Amino acid sequence: MHDIKFIRDTPDAFDAALARRGLAAQSQDILALDNARRGAILAAETAQAAANLAAKDVGSAKARGDTAEFDRLRAQVAQSKAEIAAKTEEAAQKDAELRDMLMRIPNLPLEEVPFGADEAGNVELRKWGSPRAFDFQPLEHFDIPAAKAGLDFECASKLSGTRFVILRGAIARVHRALGQFMLDLHVTQHELQETWTPVLVKEEAMYGTNQLPKFAEDSYQTTNGWWLIPTSEVTLTNTVANEVLEASALPLRLTALSQCFRSEAGSAGRDTTGMLRQHQFEKVEMVTICAADQALAEHDRMTACAQAVLEALEIPYRTVVLCTGDMGFGAQKTHDLEAWLPGQNKYREISSVSTCGTFQARRMNARVKTPAKPEFVATLNGSGLAVGRCLIAVLENGQQADGSVDLPAALHPYLGGKTRLSVDGQLI
C-alpha cells in the first residue's frame, strides 16, 4: 500500500511513477478523498470539544437552579453527540474508501527499471549455458517417450478438468526429487530457513501480499471464507504481519515447498497443452524480510539463489529485468529467470524474483524497531523454483534420440543413484 504522506507531499512524483506503468494520474482523486476524510475527523473533534465545554456548563446551570439554561445546554450536548457520531461514521467510511483506493493501485517502479509497455520492453541482464545442439528434432515434454507413461493428463481431466496432471512412477519420483534438491540447496548453501506453512489462509493474509482486493478472480476461495494460496509467498511474508521486529532479527530469509493454486483467469487459451500452466502445482518459494535500505542487495542475492538451482541442474537460462509494463502488481523491480526449453525452441519463465520495498509491509503493518521509531520493513519474494516447470526443463534438455532422458547429476543422489529415464519410463 502507498504512503499517503508521500502522495500529499509529492503528488506529481507519484503520478509520474504511475505513468511509467502506463496508468493515468490518480493523486487528485486520492487527495480529494483524503481531504474529505481529514475534514470529517476535524469536524468530529470540534464537535467533541464543544460538547465537552457544554457538559461542564450543564452542571453549573443545574447548581444555580437555572432551568432554562440547563435545558438549553443539555439539548446542545445531545445535538453535539449526534454530530460527533455522524462525523465519526463519515470519517470511518472515508478512511475505508481511501484504504480501498490505495489497495488497488500498484507499487511504484524504481527509477532504474526500464520503461516499456509489455514483455517486449524487458532487458536481458545475462545468459548462462549454451542451448544444446540436437542431432534430432527435440520434442516437448509431453511427447518424450520416457515421460509419456508418467504424465497422465487424461485421468487428471476426468477427476478435475483441464490444467491438471497426474504424475506416475518415475516421473513422480523425479518431480519429488527436484523439490527436495531445491530445498536442500537453499537451506544448506544459501542459509534460508526451511518453513512449512498452511495452504489455507484468512482473507487478511491475501490482502497483505496484494492478491486482494484487485485479483480475487485469480485465486480460489472456500465456502467458509478461507483462500487457497497461489504461492507460499502469502504465508511466509504474513508471518511478520502486525509485528514489530528486533533489528537484530533481520534479514529474515525463509523458504518453503508448497502446493500452489491458481485459477489462471487471465490466461485463457495460453499453454493449454502439457503442464506448463496448471491450476495446482508445487513451488519452492523464497521470502526475505529486511530493512528497507538492504532491499536491493537482498534482491540480487535472492536472484543468485534461484540461478544457482538452474546451474546445478545444468539448464541453460537467461535473466531479464522486467520493464515497467510487465512487472507484477506489488513489485518495485523484478528479475525473471527464463529456462531454455528445446521442445519450444525458446526461453520460458521459470522464476520471478521481486523486491516490493515497503509496499506489502504497509498493508500488513510489519515494522522493525529503530532508535527513533518503528519503521516499515521491506519484503522480497522469488521462486526457487517452480517444480513442475523445472521438471519440464529437465526432461526437454536431457532427452535423447531414442526417447530416453539423461538426468542431471545433482539429482542422482535423490534417485538412489539412478541416472536416466528409459524409453519406457523407468529409472535406470
C-alpha positions as CSV (number, residue, x, y, z in Angstrom):
1,M,0.0,0.0,0.0
2,H,1.1,3.5,-0.6
3,D,2.2,6.1,1.9
4,I,-0.4,8.8,1.9
5,K,2.1,11.3,3.3
6,F,4.3,10.7,0.2
7,I,1.3,11.4,-2.1
8,R,0.4,14.6,-0.2
9,D,4.0,15.9,-0.3
10,T,4.9,14.8,-3.9
11,P,1.7,14.2,-5.9
12,D,3.5,15.0,-9.2
13,A,6.2,12.4,-8.5
14,F,3.5,9.8,-7.6
15,D,1.6,10.4,-10.8
16,A,4.8,10.3,-12.9
17,A,5.7,6.9,-11.4
18,L,2.2,5.6,-12.2
19,A,2.6,6.9,-15.8
20,R,5.7,4.8,-16.2
21,R,3.4,1.8,-15.5
22,G,1.0,3.1,-18.2
23,L,-1.5,4.3,-15.7
24,A,-3.4,7.7,-15.5
25,A,-2.7,10.2,-12.8
26,Q,-4.6,9.4,-9.5
27,S,-3.2,11.8,-6.9
28,Q,-6.0,14.3,-7.4
29,D,-8.7,11.7,-6.6
30,I,-6.7,10.3,-3.7
31,L,-6.1,13.7,-2.1
32,A,-9.7,14.8,-2.6
33,L,-10.8,11.7,-0.6
34,D,-8.0,12.2,1.9
35,N,-9.2,15.8,2.5
36,A,-12.8,14.7,2.9
37,R,-11.6,12.2,5.5
38,R,-9.5,14.7,7.4
39,G,-12.4,17.2,7.3
40,A,-14.7,14.7,8.8
41,I,-12.2,13.9,11.5
42,L,-11.7,17.6,12.3
43,A,-15.5,18.2,12.4
44,A,-15.9,15.3,14.9
45,E,-13.1,16.6,17.1
46,T,-14.5,20.1,17.0
47,A,-18.0,18.8,17.9
48,Q,-16.4,16.8,20.7
49,A,-14.6,19.8,22.1
50,A,-17.9,21.8,22.1
51,A,-19.8,19.0,23.8
52,N,-17.1,18.8,26.5
53,L,-17.5,22.6,27.3
54,A,-21.3,22.4,27.2
55,A,-21.2,19.4,29.6
56,K,-19.3,21.4,32.1
57,D,-21.8,24.3,31.9
58,V,-24.7,21.9,32.3
59,G,-23.6,21.2,35.9
60,S,-23.1,24.8,36.7
61,A,-26.6,25.7,35.4
62,K,-28.2,23.0,37.4
63,A,-26.3,24.1,40.5
64,R,-27.6,27.6,40.0
65,G,-31.2,26.4,39.5
66,D,-31.3,28.0,36.0
67,T,-33.7,25.6,34.5
68,A,-33.9,27.3,31.1
69,E,-30.1,27.4,30.7
70,F,-29.9,23.8,31.9
71,D,-32.4,22.6,29.3
72,R,-30.7,24.6,26.5
73,L,-27.2,23.3,27.3
74,R,-28.5,19.7,27.7
75,A,-30.1,19.9,24.3
76,Q,-26.8,21.3,22.9
77,V,-24.9,18.4,24.3
78,A,-27.3,15.9,22.8
79,Q,-27.0,17.7,19.4
80,S,-23.2,17.6,19.6
81,K,-23.3,13.9,20.4
82,A,-25.4,13.3,17.3
83,E,-23.0,15.4,15.2
84,I,-20.0,13.6,16.7
85,A,-21.5,10.2,15.8
86,A,-22.3,11.3,12.3
87,K,-18.9,12.8,11.6
88,T,-17.1,9.8,13.2
89,E,-19.1,7.5,11.0
90,E,-18.3,9.6,7.9
91,A,-14.6,9.7,8.8
92,A,-14.6,5.9,9.1
93,Q,-16.3,5.5,5.8
94,K,-13.9,7.9,4.0
95,D,-11.0,6.1,5.7
96,A,-12.2,2.7,4.4
97,E,-12.7,4.2,0.9
98,L,-9.2,5.7,0.9
99,R,-7.7,2.4,2.1
100,D,-9.5,0.5,-0.6
101,M,-8.4,3.0,-3.3
102,L,-4.8,2.8,-2.2
103,M,-5.0,-1.0,-2.0
104,R,-5.9,-1.1,-5.7
105,I,-3.0,1.0,-7.0
106,P,0.1,-1.0,-7.9
107,N,3.6,-0.4,-6.5
108,L,5.7,2.4,-7.9
109,P,8.6,1.1,-10.1
110,L,12.2,2.1,-9.1
111,E,13.8,4.7,-11.4
112,E,16.3,2.1,-12.6
113,V,13.5,-0.2,-14.0
114,P,13.4,0.1,-17.8
115,F,10.4,1.7,-19.3
116,G,8.2,-0.4,-21.5
117,A,4.6,-1.4,-22.3
118,D,4.9,-5.2,-22.2
119,E,7.4,-8.1,-22.3
120,A,9.0,-6.7,-25.4
121,G,10.5,-4.0,-23.2
122,N,12.3,-6.4,-20.9
123,V,16.1,-6.2,-20.8
124,E,18.4,-9.2,-20.7
125,L,21.0,-9.0,-18.0
126,R,22.9,-12.2,-18.5
127,K,22.8,-15.7,-20.0
128,W,24.2,-18.9,-18.6
129,G,24.9,-22.1,-20.5
130,S,24.5,-22.8,-24.2
131,P,21.4,-24.4,-25.6
132,R,22.4,-27.9,-26.7
133,A,22.8,-28.7,-30.4
134,F,20.5,-31.7,-31.1
135,D,21.1,-34.1,-34.0
136,F,17.3,-34.8,-34.0
137,Q,14.2,-32.7,-33.6
138,P,13.7,-32.2,-29.8
139,L,10.2,-32.9,-28.5
140,E,8.1,-31.0,-26.0
141,H,7.9,-32.7,-22.6
142,F,4.6,-34.4,-23.1
143,D,5.7,-36.1,-26.3
144,I,9.0,-37.5,-25.0
145,P,8.6,-41.3,-24.8
146,A,10.4,-41.6,-21.5
147,A,7.9,-39.1,-19.9
148,K,4.6,-40.2,-21.6
149,A,3.9,-43.0,-19.2
150,G,4.3,-40.7,-16.2
151,L,2.2,-37.7,-17.4
152,D,-1.4,-38.6,-17.2
153,F,-3.5,-35.7,-18.4
154,E,-6.5,-37.7,-19.4
155,C,-7.1,-39.2,-15.9
156,A,-6.5,-35.8,-14.3
157,S,-9.1,-34.2,-16.6
158,K,-11.6,-36.9,-15.7
159,L,-11.0,-36.1,-12.0
160,S,-10.6,-32.3,-12.1
161,G,-10.9,-30.9,-15.6
162,T,-8.3,-29.1,-17.7
163,R,-5.0,-27.8,-16.5
164,F,-4.4,-30.6,-14.1
165,V,-2.0,-33.6,-14.3
166,I,-1.4,-36.8,-12.5
167,L,2.3,-37.8,-12.2
168,R,3.1,-41.5,-12.0
169,G,6.0,-43.8,-11.3
170,A,9.5,-42.5,-12.2
171,I,8.2,-39.0,-13.3
172,A,6.6,-38.6,-9.9
173,R,9.8,-39.5,-8.2
174,V,11.9,-37.1,-10.3
175,H,9.4,-34.4,-9.5
176,R,9.7,-35.1,-5.8
177,A,13.5,-35.2,-6.1
178,L,13.6,-31.8,-7.7
179,G,11.6,-30.2,-4.8
180,Q,13.8,-31.9,-2.2
181,F,17.0,-30.9,-4.1
182,M,15.9,-27.2,-4.2
183,L,15.1,-27.1,-0.5
184,D,18.3,-28.7,0.5
185,L,20.3,-26.3,-1.7
186,H,18.6,-23.2,-0.2
187,V,18.9,-24.4,3.3
188,T,22.5,-25.8,3.3
189,Q,24.2,-23.4,0.9
190,H,22.0,-20.3,0.8
191,E,21.2,-20.3,4.5
192,L,17.5,-19.9,4.1
193,Q,15.2,-21.1,7.0
194,E,13.0,-24.1,5.9
195,T,9.4,-23.4,6.8
196,W,6.2,-25.4,6.4
197,T,3.0,-23.4,6.2
198,P,-0.7,-23.9,5.7
199,V,-2.2,-23.7,2.2
200,L,-5.5,-22.2,3.5
201,V,-5.3,-18.6,4.8
202,K,-7.6,-15.9,6.1
203,E,-8.6,-13.0,3.8
204,E,-6.4,-10.5,5.5
205,A,-3.3,-12.6,4.6
206,M,-4.3,-12.3,0.9
207,Y,-4.7,-8.5,1.4
208,G,-1.2,-8.4,3.0
209,T,0.6,-9.7,-0.1
210,N,-1.7,-7.8,-2.6
211,Q,-3.6,-10.7,-4.0
212,L,-6.7,-8.9,-2.8
213,P,-8.8,-6.9,-3.4
214,K,-7.9,-6.5,-7.1
215,F,-7.1,-10.1,-8.1
216,A,-9.7,-12.2,-6.4
217,E,-10.6,-13.9,-9.6
218,D,-7.0,-15.3,-9.9
219,S,-7.4,-17.4,-6.7
220,Y,-9.7,-19.9,-5.1
221,Q,-11.9,-19.2,-2.1
222,T,-13.6,-21.9,0.0
223,T,-17.2,-21.7,1.1
224,N,-16.2,-20.8,4.7
225,G,-14.0,-17.9,3.7
226,W,-10.5,-19.4,3.6
227,W,-8.4,-18.8,0.5
228,L,-6.1,-21.3,-1.2
229,I,-2.7,-19.8,-1.5
230,P,-1.4,-19.1,-5.0
231,T,2.1,-19.3,-3.6
232,S,3.7,-19.6,-0.2
233,E,4.8,-16.0,-0.5
234,V,1.4,-15.3,1.1
235,T,2.1,-17.4,4.2
236,L,5.8,-16.7,4.6
237,T,5.5,-13.0,4.2
238,N,2.5,-12.7,6.5
239,T,4.4,-14.4,9.3
240,V,5.6,-10.9,10.3
241,A,2.1,-9.2,9.9
242,N,1.4,-6.8,12.7
243,E,4.8,-7.5,14.3
244,V,7.5,-5.1,15.4
245,L,10.7,-7.0,14.8
246,E,14.1,-6.5,16.5
247,A,16.6,-5.1,14.1
248,S,19.0,-8.0,15.1
249,A,16.4,-10.5,13.6
250,L,16.9,-9.1,10.1
251,P,17.4,-10.1,7.4
252,L,14.9,-13.0,7.8
253,R,15.3,-15.4,4.9
254,L,12.7,-18.1,4.5
255,T,12.0,-20.9,2.1
256,A,9.1,-23.4,1.7
257,L,7.9,-26.1,-0.7
258,S,4.2,-26.0,-1.0
259,Q,1.2,-26.7,-3.2
260,C,0.0,-23.7,-5.0
261,F,-3.4,-23.0,-6.5
262,R,-4.2,-20.5,-9.3
263,S,-7.3,-20.1,-11.4
264,E,-5.3,-18.8,-14.4
265,A,-8.2,-16.5,-15.1
266,G,-6.2,-14.2,-17.4
267,S,-4.6,-17.0,-19.4
268,A,-7.4,-18.3,-21.5
269,G,-6.0,-20.2,-24.5
270,R,-2.4,-19.9,-23.4
271,D,-0.2,-23.0,-22.8
272,T,-3.2,-25.4,-22.8
273,T,-1.1,-28.4,-23.7
274,G,1.2,-30.1,-21.2
275,M,2.0,-29.0,-17.7
276,L,3.5,-25.5,-18.2
277,R,0.4,-23.7,-16.8
278,Q,-1.6,-25.6,-14.2
279,H,-4.3,-24.8,-11.6
280,Q,-2.4,-26.9,-9.0
281,F,1.4,-27.1,-8.8
282,E,4.3,-27.2,-6.4
283,K,6.8,-24.4,-6.0
284,V,9.8,-23.7,-3.7
285,E,9.4,-20.1,-2.6
286,M,11.9,-17.8,-1.1
287,V,10.9,-14.8,1.0
288,T,13.2,-12.2,2.6
289,I,12.2,-9.6,5.3
290,C,14.8,-6.9,5.7
291,A,15.5,-3.3,6.4
292,A,14.4,-1.0,3.6
293,D,17.9,0.1,2.7
294,Q,19.0,-3.5,2.3
295,A,16.3,-4.5,-0.2
296,L,18.2,-4.1,-3.5
297,A,21.2,-6.0,-2.2
298,E,18.9,-8.8,-1.0
299,H,17.2,-8.8,-4.4
300,D,20.5,-9.6,-6.1
301,R,21.2,-12.2,-3.5
302,M,17.8,-13.9,-4.0
303,T,18.3,-13.8,-7.8
304,A,21.6,-15.6,-7.4
305,C,20.0,-18.3,-5.2
306,A,17.4,-19.0,-7.9
307,Q,20.1,-19.0,-10.6
308,A,22.1,-21.5,-8.6
309,V,19.3,-24.1,-8.9
310,L,19.3,-23.9,-12.7
311,E,23.1,-24.0,-12.9
312,A,23.3,-27.1,-10.6
313,L,20.7,-28.8,-12.9
314,E,22.7,-27.8,-16.0
315,I,19.8,-26.0,-17.5
316,P,20.7,-23.0,-19.8
317,Y,18.8,-19.9,-18.8
318,R,18.7,-16.1,-19.1
319,T,18.0,-13.5,-16.6
320,V,16.0,-10.4,-17.6
321,V,14.8,-7.3,-15.7
322,L,11.2,-6.7,-16.3
323,C,10.1,-3.4,-17.8
324,T,7.5,-1.1,-16.1
325,G,4.7,-2.5,-18.1
326,D,5.4,-6.2,-17.4
327,M,6.0,-6.1,-13.6
328,G,3.7,-7.6,-11.1
329,F,1.3,-5.5,-9.1
330,G,3.3,-5.5,-5.8
331,A,6.8,-5.2,-7.3
332,Q,9.2,-2.3,-7.4
333,K,11.7,-4.3,-9.5
334,T,11.6,-7.8,-10.8
335,H,14.2,-10.3,-12.3
336,D,12.8,-13.1,-14.3
337,L,14.7,-16.3,-14.9
338,E,13.8,-18.0,-18.2
339,A,14.9,-21.6,-18.8
340,W,15.7,-22.9,-22.2
341,L,13.1,-25.3,-23.5
342,P,14.3,-27.1,-26.6
343,G,10.9,-28.5,-27.4
344,Q,9.6,-25.0,-27.8
345,N,12.9,-23.6,-29.1
346,K,12.6,-20.7,-26.7
347,Y,13.3,-19.4,-23.2
348,R,10.3,-19.6,-20.8
349,E,9.8,-18.1,-17.4
350,I,10.7,-20.4,-14.5
351,S,11.2,-17.9,-11.7
352,S,10.3,-14.3,-10.8
353,V,12.3,-12.6,-8.1
354,S,10.9,-9.2,-6.9
355,T,11.6,-6.6,-4.3
356,C,8.4,-4.9,-3.1
357,G,10.0,-2.3,-0.9
358,T,7.7,-1.3,2.0
359,F,4.5,-1.8,-0.2
360,Q,3.4,-5.1,1.4
361,A,4.7,-4.2,4.9
362,R,2.3,-1.2,5.0
363,R,-0.6,-3.5,4.1
364,M,0.5,-5.9,6.8
365,N,1.7,-3.3,9.4
366,A,5.1,-5.1,9.6
367,R,7.8,-3.0,11.2
368,V,11.3,-3.1,12.7
369,K,12.5,-1.2,15.8
370,T,14.8,1.7,15.1
371,P,16.3,4.2,17.6
372,A,13.7,6.8,16.6
373,K,10.5,4.9,16.0
374,P,9.5,1.6,14.3
375,E,9.9,1.7,10.5
376,F,8.2,-0.5,7.9
377,V,10.3,-3.4,6.7
378,A,11.0,-4.3,3.1
379,T,9.7,-7.6,1.7
380,L,11.0,-9.7,-1.2
381,N,9.8,-12.9,-2.8
382,G,11.0,-15.2,-5.5
383,S,10.6,-18.7,-7.0
384,G,13.4,-21.0,-6.2
385,L,12.0,-22.7,-8.4
386,A,8.6,-23.8,-9.8
387,V,9.0,-27.6,-9.5
388,G,6.7,-28.5,-12.5
389,R,8.4,-26.1,-14.9
390,C,11.8,-27.3,-13.7
391,L,10.7,-30.9,-14.5
392,I,9.8,-29.8,-18.0
393,A,13.2,-28.2,-18.5
394,V,15.0,-31.3,-17.1
395,L,13.0,-33.6,-19.5
396,E,13.4,-31.5,-22.6
397,N,17.1,-30.6,-22.1
398,G,18.0,-34.2,-21.2
399,Q,16.1,-36.0,-24.0
400,Q,17.9,-38.4,-26.3
401,A,17.3,-39.5,-29.8
402,D,16.0,-42.9,-28.7
403,G,13.3,-41.3,-26.5
404,S,15.2,-41.8,-23.2
405,V,16.2,-38.9,-20.9
406,D,19.5,-38.3,-19.2
407,L,19.0,-36.7,-15.7
408,P,21.2,-34.1,-14.1
409,A,24.0,-35.3,-11.8
410,A,22.7,-33.2,-9.0
411,L,19.5,-35.4,-8.9
412,H,21.3,-38.7,-8.9
413,P,21.7,-38.9,-5.0
414,Y,18.0,-38.3,-4.7
415,L,17.1,-41.1,-7.1
416,G,19.1,-43.9,-5.4
417,G,22.0,-43.4,-7.9
418,K,19.7,-43.8,-11.0
419,T,20.9,-41.6,-13.8
420,R,18.4,-41.9,-16.6
421,L,14.8,-42.4,-17.6
422,S,14.5,-45.3,-20.1
423,V,12.3,-45.1,-23.2
424,D,9.5,-47.0,-21.3
425,G,9.7,-44.5,-18.4
426,Q,11.7,-46.5,-15.9
427,L,14.6,-45.1,-13.7
428,I,17.8,-46.9,-14.6
